[in-house]
């Protein structure tokens, strides 16, 4: 795999005409060469084996540059390409795009970012979003590959002082596809970031989320749903870093797992020494619809300040017998009753989405996954 990418990179970098971008790419590929792909020997990858992806052969596409100005380069250099080989590979081959939301501007229509890899193709979207001071906007990031493919994607988000950004991320790739994504968020004073992450597709998928508060008064919602069946494997790793006082974070992730699927949730919340007045809440709840489904969940708090309000928790279980019994006594068939309870469990997250067309599509997707109509 590395040899294949090395050959592709030599051909690819020879066509790069921007010296600064060329250096960024070459440094990233050097990181990839040094690190290689992560393996289960690494603590953060102990439950996720990327070997099926690594053993594939992919036709590489990438290298497009859109709206990238010189000031943006410094922000692109801040991307954590050294986190693992996948992130480094994204920086090396990235299709770069910058979206800047002007100061004190409110954009009513959502900004849509849609990606779909062709069969046996690897794509590398890399988006930089800058919500300037006092701005307000909604980003819709969607992935809909229809065949065996490899999507390696990254989005960097800077929410400046008193800006507000709503972010929907929907991953509905083919059940044969491989997907790796990184979301990095930096929050300014009095800023607001509200994200909803929906993971339905992919044979093997992983999403790394890093949210960092850099000034007082910021607030973030980092919520998500993974709904898996067959042999699907979905891994979510999140870090919410409270480095400054008086910020709030809320995280609510849910998983619905059927057949032989496997889910992984690892959520870390850091409260640094001077981050007094922090309010951090974290929850991961999982519903197993099959005896063969499995989830590994590890919510974590690391607190270095006494003046905080923090809580976390995780649950793994099946449908509540009392709730099911109640519906059965009201005359509902057992299959419909189970589907209704499962639908209600997932809908708490989907209902966060305020764009009706997307919400309707996801409702249909959930019902299709259940093989039911309600």
Secondary structure, 3 states (H helix, E strand, C coil): CHHHHHHHHHHHHCCCCCHHHHHHHHHHHHHHHHHCCCCCCCHHHCCCCCHHHHCCCCEECCCCEECCCHHHHHHHHCCCCCCCHHHHHHHHHCEEEEEEECCCCECCCCEEEEECCCCCEEECEEEEEEECCCCEEEEEEEECCCCCCEEEEEEEEEECCCCEEEEEEEECCCCCCEEEEEEEEEECCCCEEEEEEEECCCCEEEEEEEEEECCCCCEEEEEEEEEECCCCEEEEEEEEEECCCCCEEEEEEEEEECCCCEEEEEEEEEECCCCCCEEEEEEEEEEECCCCCEEEEEEEEEECCCCEEEEEEEEEECCCHHHHHHHHHCCCCHHHHHHHHHHHHHHHHHCCCCCHHHHHHHHHHHHHHHCCCC
